[in-house]
Amino acid sequence: MKYADEVIELLSSYPHKTFRVKTIVNYINPKKRERRSTTRQVQRVLESLAEMGNIEVKVRDKLGGGAEYKWS
């Protein structure tokens, strides 16, 4: 996975902080032009980390509210 190292580095550096996908994407690649593809790749990394149990996922109840991710 392309951005796995960057996602793991960010989340593990701040284990008690929660991050939304937008924050992670802006940390990895702030260029607006490549944001959509970066977002998809980051979401894939987050899904695999969640399946392995490395991160905690807090899903929002409200419509339009994104999930928050935290290193566990």
ZIVENPE-V583016 format. One record per residue. RES is the residue in one small letter. D_CENTER is the distance of its C-alpha to the mean C-alpha in Angstrom with 2 decimals. Layout:
# ZIVENPE-V583016
res: [RES	RES]
d_center: [D_CENTER	D_CENTER]
This chain:
# ZIVENPE-V583016
res: [m	k	y	a	d	e	v	i	e	l	l	s	s	y	p	h	k	t	f	r	v	k	t	i	v	n	y	i	n	p	k	k	r	e	r	r	s	t	t	r	q	v	q	r	v	l	e	s	l	a	e	m	g	n	i	e	v	k	v	r	d	k	l	g	g	g	a	e	y	k	w	s]
d_center: [13.15	13.05	9.99	9.68	11.63	9.81	6.39	8.93	11.04	9.02	8.05	11.59	13.27	12.69	12.94	14.31	12.00	9.47	6.59	6.11	4.43	7.68	7.65	5.16	7.25	10.28	10.03	10.02	12.46	14.18	16.67	17.03	18.78	15.98	13.17	13.54	13.46	10.54	8.52	10.08	9.48	5.71	6.19	8.89	7.43	5.33	8.75	10.77	9.51	10.21	13.47	14.48	14.02	12.06	9.56	10.76	9.72	11.73	12.75	14.72	18.37	19.18	19.03	16.60	14.43	10.76	9.12	7.91	6.23	8.67	10.11	13.34]
